[in-house]
Amino acid sequence: MGAGSVGGKGKNVGRRTFLKGAGAIAAGAAALRPAFTIAGVGAQGANDRPGVGFIGTGGRCGSHMSIVHALQSQGKAQAVAVCDIYGPSLRNAAKRTGGKPYKHHQDLLADPNVDIVCIATPDRHHAPQAIDAVKAGKDVYVEKPLTHWTQFDLARELAELTARHKRIVQVGTQYMADEAYGQVLELIKQGIIGKPVHAQAGYFRRGDWGERMRIHNAKAKPGPDLDWEAFLGDAPKVPFSVSRFFQWRLYWDYAGGPSTDLLVHTYTPIFCMLGVEWPERVVGMGGKWQYDGLREVPDTFNMVIDYPGGPSVVLMNTLSNATGCQSFIRGTNGLLSFQGRRIVITPHKAKKPSHVIDSKGHGDTGKMWLNLLECVKTRQRPFSPVDVGAMVQAPLSMSILSYRESKVARFDTKAQKIIL
């Protein structure tokens, strides 16, 4: 997700009404268990070398372009189109990939050569652009988080539309690139650690360089080469700012800080292994304890998520110190611990682990793409499906709302709404 990289015509999407998503998402969640790639709607004659279109061509998209370039050399995919509202980024991407350049994402979606859309724009554009792509009959790789923290309804809408239109949507939480999680889920369901009652995980690093992105052109201004209205989308209408455009992760209007940018990675696999669905209540806490200036989002952030009947999940973060914490799932009859690239299961009172399961691709974006291409052909569920992304988005959004309002956020499962 690059600096100020967006594709679109500046359409104000707003918070769309959504009425039928709960059933579709719940059905998708059930399909996730017990395996992470379950046969779906049947092959649809997918192209052996599908065309990939990139929407948002900044920093993060560079990694995706490199992966697709390698896949192209192997005859597995081909870059055919690029889209960005910032002219210099668009021209560089077109030169790098050979893809046809588009300023508006709707025009890229109308290109019949585009089979798969890679969305690497700022958070607020992920779900609206993915929704448009699904409606246009495209399969999708959409970067995390699935939506901006104010757009939970759009996460649900996207999940429902994906099921209705029978599309493949891979959410870019690359920690999910690991078949070991399905094996662990089965063991937990069989009672290997008893009832899961508590889990913990964290994401720690030193420095806020991830949010304080480089300003590529301090003299940039709105015009033919920079569509400020498209960048804003459904965000509050404010005057142009070079920092807001290039360093959007610093601002609440466009990003969610550690909750949706970092903790989403560590939590999504744990969420899947726990076999839970919608949260009951969430508390978010933290603050700007070190980095200030233009930064609005916290540099230290922690959350507690309670699920109905358990477990409680504690997620921890700071950008001031890179000392990590070990991740655990604690059960009534045993412990699951994450030790480096291994998942270790130890029953209560046992002298040694009963299971040691090696990671098989954790964090590998290239593997996420290989999985997506396979699922485009077979119509199986991808590693990181969109219905899971919607259920993960709920506590992430709730934690930010809790933090900002100093309230406990609750989730109404029947109405599929966040309540403060």
SVG drawing of the C-alpha trace seen along z (x, -y; Angstrom):
<svg xmlns="http://www.w3.org/2000/svg" viewBox="-31 -23 45 60">
<polyline fill="none" stroke="black" stroke-width="0.4" points="0.0,0.0 2.0,-2.9 2.1,-6.6 -1.1,-8.1 -1.8,-5.4 -5.5,-5.1 -7.5,-4.2 -10.9,-5.7 -13.2,-8.5 -13.6,-10.1 -17.0,-8.5 -18.3,-9.0 -19.2,-5.4 -20.4,-6.2 -21.6,-3.5 -23.7,-1.3 -26.8,0.5 -26.3,4.2 -29.0,6.6 -28.2,10.2 -24.5,10.7 -24.8,12.6 -26.0,15.8 -23.4,15.8 -20.5,15.0 -21.6,17.6 -21.9,20.3 -18.4,19.3 -17.0,19.6 -18.4,23.1 -16.8,24.0 -13.4,22.9 -13.6,25.8 -11.9,28.2 -9.7,27.3 -8.5,24.0 -9.0,24.9 -12.4,26.5 -13.9,27.2 -16.4,24.5 -18.6,23.8 -16.7,25.8 -14.1,24.7 -15.2,21.9 -12.7,22.4 -10.1,20.0 -7.3,18.9 -4.1,20.9 -2.3,17.6 -4.7,15.1 -4.2,11.4 -3.5,9.3 -4.4,5.7 -2.9,3.6 -5.0,0.9 -2.7,-1.3 0.9,-1.1 2.9,-2.5 5.4,-0.8 3.5,2.3 2.3,3.0 6.0,3.1 6.2,6.5 3.2,7.8 4.5,6.7 7.8,8.5 5.9,11.7 3.7,11.5 6.7,10.8 8.3,14.0 5.1,15.9 4.9,14.4 8.3,15.8 7.0,19.2 3.9,18.8 1.5,18.7 0.2,15.2 0.7,11.9 0.6,8.3 -1.8,6.6 -3.0,3.3 -2.1,0.8 -4.1,-2.0 -3.2,-4.9 -4.5,-8.5 -0.9,-9.8 0.6,-10.2 4.3,-9.5 3.4,-6.2 1.1,-5.2 3.8,-5.9 6.5,-4.0 4.2,-1.0 3.3,-0.9 6.9,-1.0 7.8,1.6 5.1,4.1 4.2,3.3 0.6,3.1 -2.0,0.7 -2.3,-2.4 -5.6,-3.5 -6.3,-6.5 -9.7,-5.2 -10.2,-1.8 -13.6,-1.4 -11.9,-1.6 -9.3,1.1 -12.2,3.3 -13.8,2.9 -10.7,4.3 -11.5,7.9 -7.9,8.8 -8.0,8.4 -8.9,11.6 -7.5,10.9 -7.3,7.6 -4.6,6.7 -5.7,3.9 -3.0,2.2 -4.5,-1.3 -5.0,-3.1 -7.3,-1.3 -10.5,-3.3 -10.5,-2.1 -9.9,1.6 -13.5,2.7 -15.2,0.3 -12.7,1.3 -13.0,5.0 -16.8,4.7 -16.6,3.1 -14.1,5.8 -16.4,8.7 -19.4,7.1 -17.3,6.9 -16.6,10.6 -13.0,10.4 -11.1,12.5 -9.3,10.4 -6.2,10.1 -6.9,7.2 -4.4,6.0 -5.1,5.9 -6.9,4.6 -10.1,5.6 -11.6,2.1 -10.9,-1.1 -11.9,-0.9 -15.1,-3.0 -16.3,-0.7 -17.2,2.6 -20.5,2.7 -18.5,2.7 -16.5,5.7 -19.7,7.6 -21.1,6.5 -17.9,7.6 -18.1,11.1 -21.8,11.5 -21.2,10.3 -18.2,12.6 -20.3,15.6 -23.2,14.4 -21.0,13.8 -18.9,16.9 -15.6,15.1 -12.3,15.8 -11.1,13.1 -7.7,13.5 -7.1,11.0 -3.4,10.1 -2.7,11.3 0.3,13.2 0.8,14.9 -2.1,17.1 0.1,18.8 0.5,21.9 -1.3,25.2 -0.3,26.0 -3.2,24.0 -5.8,26.4 -4.0,29.3 -3.9,27.3 -7.6,26.4 -8.5,30.1 -6.4,31.0 -8.1,28.2 -11.5,29.4 -10.6,32.9 -9.9,31.5 -6.1,31.7 -5.8,28.7 -9.3,28.8 -11.5,25.7 -9.5,22.7 -10.0,20.0 -7.2,17.5 -4.8,16.5 -2.1,13.9 -0.1,12.5 1.7,9.3 3.5,7.3 6.5,5.2 9.1,3.1 11.3,0.1 10.4,-3.0 7.3,-4.4 8.8,-4.3 5.9,-2.2 3.5,-5.1 5.9,-8.0 6.3,-7.1 8.5,-9.0 7.1,-12.1 8.0,-11.5 7.4,-15.1 7.1,-17.9 5.7,-20.2 3.0,-17.9 -0.5,-19.4 -3.9,-18.4 -4.3,-18.6 -4.2,-16.3 -1.4,-14.2 -3.0,-14.0 -6.7,-13.4 -7.2,-14.5 -11.0,-13.9 -10.4,-10.3 -7.9,-9.9 -10.4,-11.1 -13.1,-8.8 -15.7,-8.7 -13.3,-10.3 -14.0,-13.8 -13.4,-16.5 -10.3,-18.4 -7.9,-20.7 -5.0,-19.0 -2.0,-18.1 1.3,-16.6 1.7,-14.7 -1.9,-13.3 -1.4,-12.2 2.0,-10.5 2.0,-9.6 -1.7,-8.6 -0.9,-5.9 -0.3,-8.7 -4.0,-9.8 -7.2,-8.4 -9.1,-9.4 -7.2,-6.9 -5.7,-4.3 -6.2,-2.6 -2.6,-2.4 -1.3,0.8 -4.7,2.5 -5.5,2.7 -2.0,2.4 0.0,4.8 -2.0,6.8 -4.2,8.0 -1.3,10.2 -0.7,11.9 -4.3,12.3 -5.8,13.7 -4.1,17.2 -5.0,17.4 -8.6,16.5 -8.8,19.3 -7.2,21.8 -9.6,20.9 -12.6,21.7 -14.5,18.6 -16.7,16.2 -18.1,12.9 -16.8,11.2 -18.9,10.3 -17.0,7.2 -13.7,5.5 -11.6,2.9 -8.7,1.0 -6.1,-0.9 -2.8,-2.7 -1.6,-6.1 1.1,-8.2 3.8,-7.6 6.9,-8.3 6.2,-9.5 4.2,-12.7 4.3,-15.5 1.7,-15.0 1.0,-11.4 -2.6,-10.9 -2.8,-7.1 -1.3,-5.5 2.3,-4.1 1.4,-1.8 -1.8,0.2 -3.3,3.2 -6.7,4.8 -8.7,7.5 -11.3,9.5 -13.9,11.6 -15.9,14.2 -19.2,15.6 -18.4,18.3 -14.6,17.7 -11.9,17.4 -10.4,14.0 -7.7,12.8 -5.1,10.3 -3.2,8.5 -0.2,6.3 1.8,3.8 4.4,1.0 6.5,-0.7 9.0,-1.9 10.7,1.5 11.2,4.5 11.3,7.0 8.6,9.5 6.3,11.7 5.6,15.4 2.2,16.3 0.0,18.8 -3.4,20.5 -4.2,21.7 -6.8,24.4 -8.4,26.1 -6.2,29.2 -3.1,28.0 -1.1,25.3 -0.4,24.4 2.7,22.3 4.3,20.6 8.1,21.3 9.9,19.7 8.6,21.5 7.0,24.3 3.6,24.8 4.1,26.8 1.2,28.5 1.7,29.7 -1.1,31.3 -1.3,30.5 1.2,32.4 2.9,33.9 6.7,34.0 7.1,33.3 4.9,32.0 2.4,34.3 2.7,32.5 5.4,30.3 4.1,28.9 6.4,27.1 5.4,23.9 4.8,24.3 5.0,20.8 4.0,18.4 4.5,14.8 5.2,15.7 3.4,13.4 4.6,15.4 2.9,18.4 -0.3,16.4 -0.2,15.6 0.4,19.3 -2.5,20.2 -4.7,17.6 -3.8,18.7 -4.6,22.3 -8.0,21.3 -8.8,19.2 -8.6,22.5 -10.2,24.9 -12.6,22.4 -11.4,23.7 -11.3,21.4 -8.0,19.5 -5.7,19.3 -7.2,16.0 -10.8,15.9 -12.9,12.8 -15.5,14.1 -12.7,14.7 -11.4,11.2 -14.8,9.7 -15.0,11.6 -11.4,10.5 -12.3,6.9 -15.0,6.7 -12.8,6.8 -10.1,4.6 -12.7,1.9 -14.2,2.3 -10.8,1.9 -10.3,-1.5 -13.8,-2.7 -13.3,-1.7 -10.0,-3.5 -11.3,-6.7 -14.5,-6.8 -13.1,-5.3 -15.9,-2.8 -16.4,1.0 -17.4,1.9 -20.0,4.7 -21.1,6.7 -24.8,7.4 -24.6,10.8 -28.2,10.8 -28.1,7.3 -24.4,7.6 -23.6,4.2 -21.0,2.7 -22.5,1.0 -20.8,-1.5"/>
</svg>
